[in-house]
């Protein structure tokens, strides 16, 4: 990447790659996985166990819909970090929060943000264990989540192999449809709106999936299904073939979408669904099905076959590499 470019002119993945080459310059034998290689860094803490660590920064204007309550802002700030812990198959063991409050914010709002963070952490089996506060021009929250997992069970992005099955928990497109409804004053059920405003990290499912030993790779889908597919493909040097008819889309999302193209846009390219996208060894699907609600989307294929969808009309089309980016927004990259 040409470092003379303005930040706004580059996509987030490219910038992360560039910065990671700097952060990873020092060789530390305790660091199994460093910056940029997975959803979390992985640190050895014993012969059997490792610590996974992740951090994420959120801003009032770009990351929190205006309709969000202060409690929901706190919940979301915890959820984005705990979802990364879930994708590694780890048990959350603490959340740190650094919050930049604005001078005009009510104390009650600050209290509600803290309660939202705490409630999300508790729902995932952990707690907020510390952090920092200061004043800022815009509400800014940075969370750092920690998780613990057996070294031989940790889930990575880079283990998928051709022939594996591609699976996802929950549904896809729900958060995107909820945002569309809010932005266009459309009716949306409480269940649909909560998928966007109060997403539930799949920490419990992640731990159960890791314990099976059948999951070969995993990632969370908070940046959108398509972007997550491309991240998995790049890490494992594979491609994916999925089937449109298998996309787990709830009826309400189908009703909100005005056309097939808009429905596919919601299902593939909008972020906010904090689900787990993962691959499973052939022959072990039934064992994995016992751990969580999942949908088999398709198969892992060779890298030269790319990432594509078999449509309901029988035609195959390529999935574009686009999704939610903190830098570059919803743009194809």
Buried (B, 14 or more C-beta within 10 A) or exposed (E): EEEEEEEEEBBBBBBBBBEBEEEBEEEEEEBBBBBBBBBBBBBBEEEEBBBBBBBBBBBBEEBBBEEBBBBBBBBBBBBBBBBBBBBBBBBBBBBBBBBBBBEEBEEEBBEBBBBBBBBBBEBBEBEBEEBEEEEBEEBBBBBBBBBBBBBEBBBBBBBBBBBBBBBBBBBBBBBBBBBBBBEEEEEBEEEBBBBBBBBBBBBBBBBBBBBBEBBBBBBBBBBBBBBBBBBBBBBBEBBBBBBBEBBBBBEBBBEBBEEEEBBBBBBBBBBBBBBBBBBBBEEBBEEBEEBBEBBBBBBBBEBEBBBBBBBEEEEEEEBBBBBBBBBBEBEEB
